[in-house]
Amino acid sequence: MPNFMKGLVIAAASAAALTAAAPVAAQTEITVQRFFGTCDADWGSNTDVAKAVGECGIITSQINKFMADNPDIKVNVNTVEWPGYDQLTAQMASGDPPDVVTIHASVLSDYQQKGLLEPLEAVLASAGVDPASFTAAGREGVTKDGQIFALPFDNHAMLWHINMNYFKQAGLVNADGTPILPKSVDELLAQGKQFKEKVGKPYLVQILANERAAYTRALYIYLMQQKSDFFADPKKIKLNTPEAKNVLQMFKDLYDQDLTTKDQDYPAAVAGFSNGDGGAFLNGTWIIGDLDAQSHAEGNPLSGGGYAVYPYPQLFGGEPGYYSDGHTWAMPKKDRSPEQIAAIGKFMKFMADNNFDWSRTGHLPAMQAVIDSAEFKALPHRSTILSIADIAKPLPAAVQRQFAIQDIIGEEMSSAMTGDKEIDAALTDAEARVNDLLANL
């Protein structure tokens, strides 16, 4: 072998030995726990977030992108079935919670008041996230006892998702092509009858089986429209009121007059509206992206510009009022290294900086710069729902067990709708059950 070849072989061998001996760059590991479903078959390796659609696709792609941009951080993703709080509570009880977890703003108080969450001001500040950049609703949702306990990710609310093809058939469209929405309970019932006569389908599509949240959120919206301060004391609800009775009577009339779908759980109601079961679907911001996509698919009941979305109509006069919740990123208390805390800060900063991508789901952004941006306002249907960004409010921050309260109220409302209880009895029982729950915390 020529001498120069021997030199090359020796040099190559030396380089290989040095490479083998060199330590691999250490990775800081954090565990991120989330819901929003699993979709690894479609998006498990995607890092182009702009291509992703839907809650699961976007959040999966965002976390993939974060890891690609930060190779020194390993994110162990733990996906739980919605909402995952039983599992989170068990993890906290065992002393092994995740480092970052998605928590509804309405649930933060349950953990914060028990001292189970870290305040985040220092972590956010070190990462360059200023709470002044949050929307007012986002900041209110994560502020407990004057401190920030989570990064707001969005604000979401219930909406009317409308099949405009059916509304046209029913004669419920203005000259400018917008839907004619009711301005009172009497108009709501009259439109429901007109719709059913002309289209032959229920006016509303509702989630009424094995689902309590939709009923309760609607009640909150219409109580807020009537300026009912039903949680003036965060440890005691006031539900046996004329305002609450107005709402329950309205929903019972819709039910009794067959102006709504019945006996549909969440998946059935979503599929039902997509397949043309009725005129207006009472569901949240999170399905805007999916329904808009369906409206561009040939042969879908929503196709041909047949989809529109609006806030719940103002049926009780006065100034507008609206209820909203939100998703947040919180940091459970546990022992962590400085490197892990810094990695969590980077993760929070990434999610704040990329809030626009998440807003494509239909949720309202939690960052004021995004909600003010032309890019966000150019997304389909945002102009018709932006009004709730300024008026929507969560329940008072000190109200605990909001998911459990939601179930209790929804269960009692359902019993009134179906005639199992009189409305007054259902409201009395709901009030007593909620207050008993809050009194025994």
Order of alpha helices (4+ residues) and beta strands (2+ residues): alpha-beta-alpha-alpha-beta-alpha-beta-alpha-alpha-alpha-beta-beta-beta-beta-beta-alpha-alpha-beta-alpha-alpha-alpha-beta-alpha-beta-beta-beta-alpha-alpha-beta-alpha-alpha-alpha-alpha-beta-alpha-alpha
